Each structure stands twice: as C-alpha cells, then as structure tokens.
Amino acid sequence: MTRRERAGVSVAQCTSCEGLFLRGIDRGRLIEQENEWHASSGPSTQPLPRITAGMTAPAAFTGPVQARAFVDELFG
C-alpha cells in the first residue's frame, strides 16, 4: 500500500490492483470538497444562438478542457 495525501484527504492505494482506499472521515471530506467544487464551477456554457438561414458552423473549440469533477483534478 502506498499512502498519499491530496487536498487534505489521506488515500491508500494498493500497488498491485491500484485500488483506492479511504477512511470514513476522508470519504466525507472528499464528498464535501466535490460538492464545493461543483457549486463554485457553475455553468460554463453560452446561451444557444437563434438559428438563421445564413449561419455557418462555429470554429472548433480550442480552449482549456474543464475537469468534470473535483476527483478528476485530484487524480487526473
């Protein structure tokens, strides 16, 4: 087992199966941080434009990819 601490959460990872193990208190902290992350991230989309006959396809998105969850930022 390898122990790591990420964002105040202690995580043990098995070196053979790569499974993650958390204590109950750490699981609670992780859930709280996940909820805070979602609350602060908010919607990041623009309203859909009205479709007209002369519209062209938008340019390909080249901006930074936003993590889907706080856990993605921790272990991604």
C-alpha positions in Angstrom: 0.0 0.0 0.0 1.1 3.5 -0.9 -0.2 6.4 1.2 -0.7 9.8 -0.3 -2.4 13.0 0.8 -4.3 15.1 -1.6 -6.3 18.2 -0.7 -6.3 17.2 3.0 -7.6 13.7 2.2 -5.5 10.6 3.0 -5.7 8.0 0.3 -4.1 4.5 0.4 -3.5 2.8 -3.0 -2.8 -0.8 -3.5 0.4 -1.3 -5.6 -0.8 -4.5 -7.2 -4.5 -3.8 -8.1 -4.3 0.0 -7.9 -7.5 0.2 -5.8 -8.0 3.3 -3.7 -8.9 3.0 0.0 -10.3 5.8 2.2 -11.2 6.1 5.8 -14.8 7.2 6.5 -13.8 10.7 7.6 -11.7 11.1 4.4 -14.6 9.9 2.3 -16.8 12.6 3.9 -14.2 15.3 3.3 -13.9 14.2 -0.3 -17.7 14.4 -0.8 -17.7 17.9 0.8 -14.9 19.1 -1.5 -16.7 17.6 -4.5 -19.9 19.5 -3.6 -18.0 22.7 -3.1 -16.2 22.3 -6.5 -19.5 21.8 -8.3 -21.1 24.8 -6.5 -18.2 27.0 -7.5 -17.7 25.8 -11.0 -21.2 26.9 -12.2 -22.4 26.7 -15.7 -19.7 27.4 -18.3 -21.9 27.5 -21.4 -23.2 30.4 -23.5 -26.9 30.6 -24.4 -27.7 29.0 -27.7 -27.9 31.4 -30.6 -31.1 31.8 -32.6 -30.7 29.7 -35.8 -30.9 31.7 -39.0 -30.6 30.7 -42.7 -27.2 32.3 -43.2 -25.4 30.7 -40.2 -22.1 28.9 -40.6 -20.6 26.2 -38.4 -18.7 27.5 -35.4 -14.9 27.2 -35.2 -13.5 24.1 -33.4 -13.1 24.6 -29.6 -9.5 25.2 -28.7 -9.9 26.4 -25.1 -8.8 24.5 -22.0 -10.8 21.4 -21.1 -12.6 21.8 -17.8 -12.4 18.8 -15.3 -15.8 17.1 -14.9 -15.3 16.7 -11.1 -13.1 17.6 -8.2 -11.8 14.0 -8.2 -10.6 14.4 -11.8 -8.5 17.3 -10.6 -7.1 15.3 -7.7 -6.2 12.1 -9.6 -6.5 13.2 -13.3 
